[in-house]
Amino acid sequence: MKARIIVTLKNGVLDPQGKAIEAALKSLAIEGVEGVRQGKVFDIEVSAMDAATAEATLRTACDKLLANTVVENYAIEIL
Amino acid sequence: MKARIIVTLKNGVLDPQGKAIEAALKSLAIEGVEGVRQGKVFDIEVSAMDAATAEATLRTACDKLLANTVVENYAIEIL
């Protein structure tokens, strides 16, 4: 079973990497970009009986390793 | 206008970071994970007249800065 996990910074958490990308886009004369926030994506292959089991496994993976839940949100999508 | 860009490694490109995450999940006794590939996500706020213009801007941004199209694919989603 394939799944995609998207980890993003919570609102209000500073994102200097995003700011640097925004500045770089401006310096490349790419107009109209007003804000950038960077996150991570994990494409995961899980062996599980059903989607619920897979999601439970991935939730544990996020809480223990993939996301820092103090400053990051995560979203799990079973594909 | 809000948009999300997802940049992933092309098939066949080695992903040592993904392998490290996979090993770390195994060492945490999280069962059932058979493969991990890591990518990047960019949440971008664009000012554009319409979705087509926004997508053109973001395509330029991807080609010039956000993705290395030799080894990476990107997908643009206008939200």
Backbone of each chain as nested JSON, in Angstrom:
{
  "chains": [
    {"id": "A", "residues": [
      {"number": 1, "name": "MET", "atoms": {"N": [0.848, -1.183, 0.0], "CA": [0.0, 0.0, 0.0], "C": [0.891, 1.243, 0.0]}},
      {"number": 2, "name": "LYS", "atoms": {"N": [0.574, 2.173, -0.865], "CA": [1.389, 3.389, -0.933], "C": [0.739, 4.492, -0.117]}},
      {"number": 3, "name": "ALA", "atoms": {"N": [1.596, 5.287, 0.521], "CA": [1.066, 6.412, 1.288], "C": [1.993, 7.604, 1.126]}},
      {"number": 4, "name": "ARG", "atoms": {"N": [1.422, 8.768, 1.296], "CA": [2.227, 9.995, 1.247], "C": [2.006, 10.764, 2.541]}},
      {"number": 5, "name": "ILE", "atoms": {"N": [3.115, 11.146, 3.172], "CA": [3.023, 11.951, 4.394], "C": [3.605, 13.322, 4.097]}},
      {"number": 6, "name": "ILE", "atoms": {"N": [2.859, 14.35, 4.433], "CA": [3.357, 15.713, 4.233], "C": [3.516, 16.378, 5.593]}},
      {"number": 7, "name": "VAL", "atoms": {"N": [4.74, 16.832, 5.862], "CA": [5.057, 17.475, 7.141], "C": [5.32, 18.957, 6.875]}},
      {"number": 8, "name": "THR", "atoms": {"N": [4.559, 19.809, 7.54], "CA": [4.721, 21.254, 7.335], "C": [4.882, 21.943, 8.679]}},
      {"number": 9, "name": "LEU", "atoms": {"N": [5.507, 23.094, 8.672], "CA": [5.64, 23.868, 9.903], "C": [4.28, 24.414, 10.312]}},
      {"number": 10, "name": "LYS", "atoms": {"N": [4.025, 24.459, 11.62], "CA": [2.774, 25.055, 12.093], "C": [2.768, 26.538, 11.788]}},
      {"number": 11, "name": "ASN", "atoms": {"N": [1.558, 27.087, 11.681], "CA": [1.415, 28.531, 11.51], "C": [2.083, 29.254, 12.674]}},
      {"number": 12, "name": "GLY", "atoms": {"N": [2.791, 30.328, 12.349], "CA": [3.414, 31.115, 13.401], "C": [4.843, 30.699, 13.677]}},
      {"number": 13, "name": "VAL", "atoms": {"N": [5.231, 29.52, 13.216], "CA": [6.624, 29.084, 13.4], "C": [7.463, 29.7, 12.278]}},
      {"number": 14, "name": "LEU", "atoms": {"N": [8.538, 30.377, 12.662], "CA": [9.398, 31.027, 11.67], "C": [10.003, 30.001, 10.724]}},
      {"number": 15, "name": "ASP", "atoms": {"N": [10.119, 30.387, 9.442], "CA": [10.671, 29.476, 8.445], "C": [11.768, 30.19, 7.642]}},
      {"number": 16, "name": "PRO", "atoms": {"N": [12.97, 30.274, 8.219], "CA": [14.054, 30.995, 7.538], "C": [14.41, 30.395, 6.176]}},
      {"number": 17, "name": "GLN", "atoms": {"N": [14.263, 29.07, 6.054], "CA": [14.542, 28.407, 4.773], "C": [13.566, 28.911, 3.701]}},
      {"number": 18, "name": "GLY", "atoms": {"N": [12.286, 28.999, 4.067], "CA": [11.281, 29.528, 3.155], "C": [11.592, 30.962, 2.759]}},
      {"number": 19, "name": "LYS", "atoms": {"N": [12.01, 31.759, 3.736], "CA": [12.355, 33.165, 3.466], "C": [13.526, 33.246, 2.488]}},
      {"number": 20, "name": "ALA", "atoms": {"N": [14.505, 32.368, 2.663], "CA": [15.676, 32.372, 1.777], "C": [15.258, 32.019, 0.353]}},
      {"number": 21, "name": "ILE", "atoms": {"N": [14.342, 31.049, 0.225], "CA": [13.854, 30.654, -1.103], "C": [13.1, 31.814, -1.745]}},
      {"number": 22, "name": "GLU", "atoms": {"N": [12.278, 32.485, -0.934], "CA": [11.514, 33.635, -1.423], "C": [12.464, 34.715, -1.951]}},
      {"number": 23, "name": "ALA", "atoms": {"N": [13.529, 35.0, -1.201], "CA": [14.503, 36.012, -1.621], "C": [15.21, 35.57, -2.901]}},
      {"number": 24, "name": "ALA", "atoms": {"N": [15.521, 34.277, -2.989], "CA": [16.208, 33.765, -4.18], "C": [15.314, 33.878, -5.412]}},
      {"number": 25, "name": "LEU", "atoms": {"N": [14.018, 33.603, -5.24], "CA": [13.08, 33.732, -6.37], "C": [13.014, 35.196, -6.824]}},
      {"number": 26, "name": "LYS", "atoms": {"N": [12.98, 36.125, -5.862], "CA": [12.959, 37.557, -6.216], "C": [14.22, 37.922, -6.989]}},
      {"number": 27, "name": "SER", "atoms": {"N": [15.356, 37.414, -6.528], "CA": [16.614, 37.771, -7.198], "C": [16.7, 37.142, -8.588]}},
      {"number": 28, "name": "LEU", "atoms": {"N": [15.902, 36.137, -8.845], "CA": [15.825, 35.539, -10.188], "C": [14.756, 36.229, -11.043]}},
      {"number": 29, "name": "ALA", "atoms": {"N": [14.194, 37.315, -10.505], "CA": [13.178, 38.101, -11.219], "C": [11.916, 37.299, -11.51]}},
      {"number": 30, "name": "ILE", "atoms": {"N": [11.592, 36.365, -10.607], "CA": [10.313, 35.657, -10.717], "C": [9.299, 36.434, -9.891]}},
      {"number": 31, "name": "GLU", "atoms": {"N": [8.349, 37.043, -10.588], "CA": [7.437, 38.012, -9.95], "C": [6.194, 37.33, -9.395]}},
      {"number": 32, "name": "GLY", "atoms": {"N": [5.656, 37.904, -8.335], "CA": [4.347, 37.495, -7.855], "C": [4.38, 36.523, -6.683]}},
      {"number": 33, "name": "VAL", "atoms": {"N": [5.58, 36.103, -6.263], "CA": [5.651, 35.181, -5.128], "C": [5.638, 35.984, -3.836]}},
      {"number": 34, "name": "GLU", "atoms": {"N": [4.657, 35.742, -3.003], "CA": [4.483, 36.563, -1.799], "C": [4.83, 35.828, -0.513]}},
      {"number": 35, "name": "GLY", "atoms": {"N": [5.024, 34.545, -0.614], "CA": [5.388, 33.807, 0.584], "C": [5.736, 32.376, 0.238]}},
      {"number": 36, "name": "VAL", "atoms": {"N": [6.741, 31.855, 0.914], "CA": [7.134, 30.46, 0.692], "C": [7.35, 29.811, 2.046]}},
      {"number": 37, "name": "ARG", "atoms": {"N": [6.804, 28.633, 2.217], "CA": [7.112, 27.836, 3.412], "C": [7.485, 26.44, 2.943]}},
      {"number": 38, "name": "GLN", "atoms": {"N": [8.605, 25.952, 3.459], "CA": [9.058, 24.644, 2.998], "C": [8.709, 23.55, 3.986]}},
      {"number": 39, "name": "GLY", "atoms": {"N": [8.363, 22.404, 3.462], "CA": [8.085, 21.249, 4.293], "C": [8.727, 20.008, 3.688]}},
      {"number": 40, "name": "LYS", "atoms": {"N": [8.351, 18.864, 4.215], "CA": [8.927, 17.602, 3.752], "C": [7.828, 16.662, 3.299]}},
      {"number": 41, "name": "VAL", "atoms": {"N": [8.158, 15.816, 2.358], "CA": [7.193, 14.813, 1.933], "C": [7.873, 13.443, 1.98]}},
      {"number": 42, "name": "PHE", "atoms": {"N": [7.142, 12.452, 2.464], "CA": [7.664, 11.084, 2.521], "C": [6.721, 10.179, 1.745]}},
      {"number": 43, "name": "ASP", "atoms": {"N": [7.245, 9.521, 0.733], "CA": [6.454, 8.524, 0.01], "C": [6.823, 7.17, 0.579]}},
      {"number": 44, "name": "ILE", "atoms": {"N": [5.851, 6.522, 1.182], "CA": [6.127, 5.313, 1.95], "C": [5.33, 4.145, 1.408]}},
      {"number": 45, "name": "GLU", "atoms": {"N": [5.998, 3.017, 1.297], "CA": [5.35, 1.762, 0.917], "C": [5.145, 0.974, 2.209]}},
      {"number": 46, "name": "VAL", "atoms": {"N": [3.896, 0.678, 2.513], "CA": [3.582, -0.026, 3.764], "C": [2.899, -1.34, 3.429]}},
      {"number": 47, "name": "SER", "atoms": {"N": [3.269, -2.395, 4.147], "CA": [2.503, -3.634, 4.014], "C": [1.561, -3.709, 5.197]}},
      {"number": 48, "name": "ALA", "atoms": {"N": [0.263, -3.656, 4.901], "CA": [-0.729, -3.717, 5.97], "C": [-1.981, -4.348, 5.393]}},
      {"number": 49, "name": "MET", "atoms": {"N": [-2.798, -4.929, 6.279], "CA": [-4.016, -5.616, 5.856], "C": [-5.01, -4.638, 5.239]}},
      {"number": 50, "name": "ASP", "atoms": {"N": [-5.149, -3.48, 5.855], "CA": [-6.12, -2.505, 5.355], "C": [-5.611, -1.095, 5.596]}},
      {"number": 51, "name": "ALA", "atoms": {"N": [-6.34, -0.139, 5.078], "CA": [-5.908, 1.257, 5.148], "C": [-5.826, 1.761, 6.593]}},
      {"number": 52, "name": "ALA", "atoms": {"N": [-6.734, 1.288, 7.44], "CA": [-6.747, 1.76, 8.83], "C": [-5.474, 1.335, 9.558]}},
      {"number": 53, "name": "THR", "atoms": {"N": [-5.062, 0.07, 9.331], "CA": [-3.835, -0.428, 9.963], "C": [-2.634, 0.359, 9.448]}},
      {"number": 54, "name": "ALA", "atoms": {"N": [-2.613, 0.573, 8.126], "CA": [-1.509, 1.323, 7.536], "C": [-1.442, 2.718, 8.135]}},
      {"number": 55, "name": "GLU", "atoms": {"N": [-2.596, 3.344, 8.283], "CA": [-2.601, 4.706, 8.815], "C": [-2.123, 4.736, 10.268]}},
      {"number": 56, "name": "ALA", "atoms": {"N": [-2.506, 3.717, 11.034], "CA": [-2.062, 3.662, 12.429], "C": [-0.542, 3.536, 12.493]}},
      {"number": 57, "name": "THR", "atoms": {"N": [0.021, 2.665, 11.628], "CA": [1.48, 2.505, 11.583], "C": [2.151, 3.834, 11.248]}},
      {"number": 58, "name": "LEU", "atoms": {"N": [1.604, 4.517, 10.25], "CA": [2.226, 5.757, 9.789], "C": [2.092, 6.872, 10.825]}},
      {"number": 59, "name": "ARG", "atoms": {"N": [0.981, 6.842, 11.564], "CA": [0.798, 7.842, 12.623], "C": [1.883, 7.659, 13.697]}},
      {"number": 60, "name": "THR", "atoms": {"N": [2.144, 6.394, 14.046], "CA": [3.214, 6.119, 15.004], "C": [4.559, 6.596, 14.455]}},
      {"number": 61, "name": "ALA", "atoms": {"N": [4.792, 6.31, 13.169], "CA": [6.054, 6.729, 12.541], "C": [6.215, 8.25, 12.593]}},
      {"number": 62, "name": "CYS", "atoms": {"N": [5.128, 8.965, 12.333], "CA": [5.181, 10.436, 12.366], "C": [5.475, 10.936, 13.769]}},
      {"number": 63, "name": "ASP", "atoms": {"N": [4.736, 10.379, 14.743], "CA": [4.885, 10.873, 16.111], "C": [6.268, 10.569, 16.663]}},
      {"number": 64, "name": "LYS", "atoms": {"N": [6.819, 9.397, 16.274], "CA": [8.099, 8.997, 16.854], "C": [9.303, 9.539, 16.095]}},
      {"number": 65, "name": "LEU", "atoms": {"N": [9.162, 9.723, 14.772], "CA": [10.367, 10.039, 13.998], "C": [10.187, 11.138, 12.957]}},
      {"number": 66, "name": "LEU", "atoms": {"N": [9.123, 11.057, 12.164], "CA": [9.105, 11.884, 10.948], "C": [8.757, 13.349, 11.189]}},
      {"number": 67, "name": "ALA", "atoms": {"N": [7.979, 13.609, 12.22], "CA": [7.578, 14.996, 12.473], "C": [7.921, 15.381, 13.908]}},
      {"number": 68, "name": "ASN", "atoms": {"N": [8.266, 16.638, 14.088], "CA": [8.422, 17.184, 15.435], "C": [7.113, 17.884, 15.753]}},
      {"number": 69, "name": "THR", "atoms": {"N": [6.258, 17.19, 16.515], "CA": [4.881, 17.691, 16.67], "C": [4.797, 18.975, 17.505]}},
      {"number": 70, "name": "VAL", "atoms": {"N": [5.911, 19.385, 18.085], "CA": [5.902, 20.678, 18.789], "C": [5.754, 21.819, 17.779]}},
      {"number": 71, "name": "VAL", "atoms": {"N": [6.456, 21.709, 16.666], "CA": [6.448, 22.811, 15.692], "C": [5.927, 22.397, 14.317]}},
      {"number": 72, "name": "GLU", "atoms": {"N": [5.603, 21.114, 14.129], "CA": [5.189, 20.672, 12.8], "C": [3.845, 19.947, 12.818]}},
      {"number": 73, "name": "ASN", "atoms": {"N": [3.1, 20.118, 11.749], "CA": [1.894, 19.325, 11.508], "C": [2.221, 18.244, 10.499]}},
      {"number": 74, "name": "TYR", "atoms": {"N": [1.446, 17.151, 10.535], "CA": [1.603, 16.176, 9.465], "C": [0.251, 15.734, 8.939]}},
      {"number": 75, "name": "ALA", "atoms": {"N": [0.24, 15.338, 7.679], "CA": [-0.981, 14.828, 7.057], "C": [-0.632, 13.519, 6.377]}},
      {"number": 76, "name": "ILE", "atoms": {"N": [-1.444, 12.498, 6.625], "CA": [-1.223, 11.172, 6.041], "C": [-2.277, 10.938, 4.983]}},
      {"number": 77, "name": "GLU", "atoms": {"N": [-1.825, 10.502, 3.828], "CA": [-2.758, 10.232, 2.73], "C": [-2.44, 8.837, 2.21]}},
      {"number": 78, "name": "ILE", "atoms": {"N": [-3.426, 7.941, 2.251], "CA": [-3.242, 6.609, 1.694], "C": [-3.612, 6.686, 0.226]}},
      {"number": 79, "name": "LEU", "atoms": {"N": [-2.69, 6.274, -0.658], "CA": [-2.933, 6.483, -2.103], "C": [-3.609, 5.263, -2.737]}}
    ]},
    {"id": "B", "residues": [
      {"number": 1, "name": "MET", "atoms": {"N": [-3.277, 33.74, -4.171], "CA": [-3.579, 32.373, -4.566], "C": [-2.573, 31.428, -3.898]}},
      {"number": 2, "name": "LYS", "atoms": {"N": [-3.074, 30.382, -3.322], "CA": [-2.165, 29.446, -2.66], "C": [-1.845, 28.282, -3.589]}},
      {"number": 3, "name": "ALA", "atoms": {"N": [-0.614, 27.812, -3.528], "CA": [-0.231, 26.669, -4.346], "C": [0.696, 25.773, -3.542]}},
      {"number": 4, "name": "ARG", "atoms": {"N": [0.696, 24.509, -3.927], "CA": [1.608, 23.56, -3.287], "C": [2.425, 22.88, -4.372]}},
      {"number": 5, "name": "ILE", "atoms": {"N": [3.742, 22.895, -4.18], "CA": [4.632, 22.223, -5.126], "C": [5.273, 21.045, -4.405]}},
      {"number": 6, "name": "ILE", "atoms": {"N": [5.207, 19.885, -5.033], "CA": [5.842, 18.7, -4.441], "C": [6.96, 18.247, -5.36]}},
      {"number": 7, "name": "VAL", "atoms": {"N": [8.158, 18.182, -4.798], "CA": [9.337, 17.784, -5.561], "C": [9.795, 16.426, -5.048]}},
      {"number": 8, "name": "THR", "atoms": {"N": [9.852, 15.453, -5.958], "CA": [10.262, 14.098, -5.56], "C": [11.388, 13.614, -6.472]}},
      {"number": 9, "name": "LEU", "atoms": {"N": [12.17, 12.699, -5.959], "CA": [13.226, 12.105, -6.787], "C": [12.591, 11.251, -7.879]}},
      {"number": 10, "name": "LYS", "atoms": {"N": [13.207, 11.267, -9.075], "CA": [12.723, 10.407, -10.146], "C": [12.945, 8.941, -9.781]}},
      {"number": 11, "name": "ASN", "atoms": {"N": [12.135, 8.072, -10.368], "CA": [12.33, 6.633, -10.179], "C": [13.728, 6.25, -10.627]}},
      {"number": 12, "name": "GLY", "atoms": {"N": [14.36, 5.39, -9.858], "CA": [15.674, 4.911, -10.242], "C": [16.81, 5.734, -9.652]}},
      {"number": 13, "name": "VAL", "atoms": {"N": [16.476, 6.929, -9.145], "CA": [17.516, 7.747, -8.507], "C": [17.66, 7.276, -7.058]}},
      {"number": 14, "name": "LEU", "atoms": {"N": [18.875, 6.981, -6.646], "CA": [19.101, 6.503, -5.285], "C": [18.703, 7.565, -4.265]}},
      {"number": 15, "name": "ASP", "atoms": {"N": [18.141, 7.107, -3.136], "CA": [17.711, 8.034, -2.103], "C": [18.261, 7.582, -0.746]}},
      {"number": 16, "name": "PRO", "atoms": {"N": [19.522, 7.903, -0.449], "CA": [20.137, 7.452, 0.798], "C": [19.421, 7.993, 2.033]}},
      {"number": 17, "name": "GLN", "atoms": {"N": [18.851, 9.211, 1.908], "CA": [18.114, 9.793, 3.031], "C": [16.884, 8.938, 3.356]}},
      {"number": 18, "name": "GLY", "atoms": {"N": [16.173, 8.527, 2.298], "CA": [15.021, 7.653, 2.486], "C": [15.414, 6.327, 3.121]}},
      {"number": 19, "name": "LYS", "atoms": {"N": [16.537, 5.771, 2.66], "CA": [17.016, 4.497, 3.218], "C": [17.333, 4.65, 4.701]}},
      {"number": 20, "name": "ALA", "atoms": {"N": [17.93, 5.785, 5.066], "CA": [18.276, 6.028, 6.476], "C": [17.016, 6.101, 7.323]}},
      {"number": 21, "name": "ILE", "atoms": {"N": [15.982, 6.765, 6.789], "CA": [14.714, 6.874, 7.521], "C": [14.091, 5.498, 7.69]}},
      {"number": 22, "name": "GLU", "atoms": {"N": [14.139, 4.693, 6.616], "CA": [13.596, 3.333, 6.665], "C": [14.296, 2.521, 7.76]}},
      {"number": 23, "name": "ALA", "atoms": {"N": [15.624, 2.629, 7.814], "CA": [16.391, 1.898, 8.83], "C": [16.03, 2.395, 10.225]}},
      {"number": 24, "name": "ALA", "atoms": {"N": [15.851, 3.708, 10.362], "CA": [15.516, 4.28, 11.671], "C": [14.144, 3.789, 12.128]}},
      {"number": 25, "name": "LEU", "atoms": {"N": [13.183, 3.698, 11.188], "CA": [11.846, 3.2, 11.547], "C": [11.931, 1.748, 12.001]}},
      {"number": 26, "name": "LYS", "atoms": {"N": [12.735, 0.946, 11.303], "CA": [12.907, -0.461, 11.708], "C": [13.492, -0.52, 13.111]}},
      {"number": 27, "name": "SER", "atoms": {"N": [14.484, 0.315, 13.384], "CA": [15.136, 0.271, 14.692], "C": [14.195, 0.756, 15.795]}},
      {"number": 28, "name": "LEU", "atoms": {"N": [13.145, 1.477, 15.44], "CA": [12.125, 1.886, 16.418], "C": [11.006, 0.844, 16.518]}},
      {"number": 29, "name": "ALA", "atoms": {"N": [11.215, -0.314, 15.86], "CA": [10.246, -1.411, 15.886], "C": [8.903, -1.023, 15.267]}},
      {"number": 30, "name": "ILE", "atoms": {"N": [8.929, -0.132, 14.283], "CA": [7.708, 0.18, 13.542], "C": [7.664, -0.768, 12.343]}},
      {"number": 31, "name": "GLU", "atoms": {"N": [6.678, -1.68, 12.395], "CA": [6.649, -2.791, 11.438], "C": [5.864, -2.443, 10.182]}},
      {"number": 32, "name": "GLY", "atoms": {"N": [6.261, -3.017, 9.082], "CA": [5.445, -2.947, 7.876], "C": [5.911, -1.92, 6.859]}},
      {"number": 33, "name": "VAL", "atoms": {"N": [6.929, -1.137, 7.209], "CA": [7.407, -0.133, 6.259], "C": [8.392, -0.79, 5.297]}},
      {"number": 34, "name": "GLU", "atoms": {"N": [8.067, -0.737, 4.02], "CA": [8.88, -1.456, 3.035], "C": [9.709, -0.545, 2.153]}},
      {"number": 35, "name": "GLY", "atoms": {"N": [9.446, 0.723, 2.219], "CA": [10.237, 1.65, 1.409], "C": [9.894, 3.079, 1.755]}},
      {"number": 36, "name": "VAL", "atoms": {"N": [10.916, 3.924, 1.773], "CA": [10.685, 5.345, 2.048], "C": [11.477, 6.158, 1.035]}},
      {"number": 37, "name": "ARG", "atoms": {"N": [10.828, 7.149, 0.448], "CA": [11.548, 8.114, -0.387], "C": [11.158, 9.509, 0.077]}},
      {"number": 38, "name": "GLN", "atoms": {"N": [12.19, 10.325, 0.295], "CA": [11.886, 11.655, 0.805], "C": [11.903, 12.702, -0.296]}},
      {"number": 39, "name": "GLY", "atoms": {"N": [10.997, 13.638, -0.197], "CA": [10.962, 14.758, -1.131], "C": [10.736, 16.052, -0.38]}},
      {"number": 40, "name": "LYS", "atoms": {"N": [10.45, 17.098, -1.126], "CA": [10.263, 18.417, -0.53], "C": [8.908, 18.964, -0.933]}},
      {"number": 41, "name": "VAL", "atoms": {"N": [8.344, 19.763, -0.055], "CA": [7.084, 20.422, -0.396], "C": [7.247, 21.922, -0.157]}},
      {"number": 42, "name": "PHE", "atoms": {"N": [6.712, 22.709, -1.065], "CA": [6.758, 24.165, -0.926], "C": [5.334, 24.686, -0.97]}},
      {"number": 43, "name": "ASP", "atoms": {"N": [4.926, 25.378, 0.09], "CA": [3.622, 26.041, 0.093], "C": [3.872, 27.489, -0.26]}},
      {"number": 44, "name": "ILE", "atoms": {"N": [3.327, 27.899, -1.4], "CA": [3.658, 29.207, -1.95], "C": [2.4, 30.05, -2.105]}},
      {"number": 45, "name": "GLU", "atoms": {"N": [2.53, 31.307, -1.715], "CA": [1.459, 32.288, -1.918], "C": [1.849, 33.105, -3.147]}},
      {"number": 46, "name": "VAL", "atoms": {"N": [1.021, 33.061, -4.181], "CA": [1.328, 33.768, -5.426], "C": [0.253, 34.802, -5.693]}},
      {"number": 47, "name": "SER", "atoms": {"N": [0.674, 35.968, -6.147], "CA": [-0.326, 36.938, -6.616], "C": [-0.344, 36.866, -8.133]}},
      {"number": 48, "name": "ALA", "atoms": {"N": [-1.482, 36.428, -8.673], "CA": [-1.605, 36.295, -10.123], "C": [-3.068, 36.504, -10.487]}},
      {"number": 49, "name": "MET", "atoms": {"N": [-3.287, 36.91, -11.732], "CA": [-4.651, 37.201, -12.182], "C": [-5.498, 35.935, -12.199]}},
      {"number": 50, "name": "ASP", "atoms": {"N": [-4.922, 34.844, -12.645], "CA": [-5.693, 33.604, -12.723], "C": [-4.763, 32.409, -12.481]}},
      {"number": 51, "name": "ALA", "atoms": {"N": [-5.374, 31.249, -12.408], "CA": [-4.62, 30.037, -12.073], "C": [-3.557, 29.711, -13.122]}},
      {"number": 52, "name": "ALA", "atoms": {"N": [-3.865, 29.994, -14.401], "CA": [-2.91, 29.664, -15.465], "C": [-1.631, 30.498, -15.336]}},
      {"number": 53, "name": "THR", "atoms": {"N": [-1.81, 31.794, -15.025], "CA": [-0.647, 32.669, -14.829], "C": [0.167, 32.203, -13.626]}},
      {"number": 54, "name": "ALA", "atoms": {"N": [-0.535, 31.888, -12.537], "CA": [0.144, 31.413, -11.332], "C": [0.94, 30.147, -11.646]}},
      {"number": 55, "name": "GLU", "atoms": {"N": [0.328, 29.253, -12.394], "CA": [1.017, 27.996, -12.694], "C": [2.25, 28.234, -13.561]}},
      {"number": 56, "name": "ALA", "atoms": {"N": [2.149, 29.179, -14.492], "CA": [3.303, 29.497, -15.347], "C": [4.459, 30.045, -14.5]}},
      {"number": 57, "name": "THR", "atoms": {"N": [4.11, 30.944, -13.559], "CA": [5.13, 31.504, -12.654], "C": [5.806, 30.386, -11.859]}},
      {"number": 58, "name": "LEU", "atoms": {"N": [4.981, 29.488, -11.34], "CA": [5.522, 28.437, -10.477], "C": [6.354, 27.439, -11.276]}},
      {"number": 59, "name": "ARG", "atoms": {"N": [5.956, 27.221, -12.511], "CA": [6.726, 26.324, -13.382], "C": [8.137, 26.9, -13.604]}},
      {"number": 60, "name": "THR", "atoms": {"N": [8.191, 28.206, -13.844], "CA": [9.489, 28.876, -13.998], "C": [10.313, 28.733, -12.712]}},
      {"number": 61, "name": "ALA", "atoms": {"N": [9.635, 28.952, -11.57], "CA": [10.315, 28.852, -10.279], "C": [10.899, 27.449, -10.077]}},
      {"number": 62, "name": "CYS", "atoms": {"N": [10.125, 26.431, -10.46], "CA": [10.589, 25.042, -10.32], "C": [11.79, 24.78, -11.222]}},
      {"number": 63, "name": "ASP", "atoms": {"N": [11.671, 25.202, -12.482], "CA": [12.738, 24.916, -13.441], "C": [14.028, 25.64, -13.08]}},
      {"number": 64, "name": "LYS", "atoms": {"N": [13.88, 26.863, -12.527], "CA": [15.068, 27.67, -12.253], "C": [15.669, 27.419, -10.881]}},
      {"number": 65, "name": "LEU", "atoms": {"N": [14.833, 27.06, -9.916], "CA": [15.358, 27.024, -8.544], "C": [14.909, 25.824, -7.71]}},
      {"number": 66, "name": "LEU", "atoms": {"N": [13.602, 25.531, -7.733], "CA": [13.09, 24.616, -6.704], "C": [13.395, 23.148, -6.965]}},
      {"number": 67, "name": "ALA", "atoms": {"N": [13.507, 22.771, -8.23], "CA": [13.746, 21.356, -8.542], "C": [14.965, 21.223, -9.441]}},
      {"number": 68, "name": "ASN", "atoms": {"N": [15.683, 20.155, -9.255], "CA": [16.759, 19.803, -10.178], "C": [16.162, 18.793, -11.15]}},
      {"number": 69, "name": "THR", "atoms": {"N": [15.773, 19.277, -12.322], "CA": [14.985, 18.431, -13.226], "C": [15.78, 17.267, -13.832]}},
      {"number": 70, "name": "VAL", "atoms": {"N": [17.071, 17.232, -13.579], "CA": [17.854, 16.067, -14.013], "C": [17.46, 14.831, -13.194]}},
      {"number": 71, "name": "VAL", "atoms": {"N": [17.287, 15.035, -11.908], "CA": [16.991, 13.903, -11.031], "C": [15.659, 14.009, -10.288]}},
      {"number": 72, "name": "GLU", "atoms": {"N": [14.96, 15.125, -10.451], "CA": [13.722, 15.304, -9.688], "C": [12.525, 15.624, -10.578]}},
      {"number": 73, "name": "ASN", "atoms": {"N": [11.363, 15.152, -10.155], "CA": [10.086, 15.544, -10.758], "C": [9.422, 16.574, -9.858]}},
      {"number": 74, "name": "TYR", "atoms": {"N": [8.576, 17.405, -10.445], "CA": [7.776, 18.278, -9.59], "C": [6.325, 18.265, -10.038]}},
      {"number": 75, "name": "ALA", "atoms": {"N": [5.44, 18.507, -9.076], "CA": [4.002, 18.598, -9.364], "C": [3.497, 19.886, -8.739]}},
      {"number": 76, "name": "ILE", "atoms": {"N": [2.75, 20.655, -9.521], "CA": [2.194, 21.922, -9.04], "C": [0.694, 21.762, -8.865]}},
      {"number": 77, "name": "GLU", "atoms": {"N": [0.22, 22.186, -7.707], "CA": [-1.215, 22.079, -7.41], "C": [-1.684, 23.453, -6.944]}},
      {"number": 78, "name": "ILE", "atoms": {"N": [-2.623, 24.041, -7.66], "CA": [-3.188, 25.328, -7.222], "C": [-4.337, 25.008, -6.269]}},
      {"number": 79, "name": "LEU", "atoms": {"N": [-4.288, 25.589, -5.061], "CA": [-5.277, 25.202, -4.038], "C": [-6.522, 26.117, -4.048]}}
    ]}
  ]
}
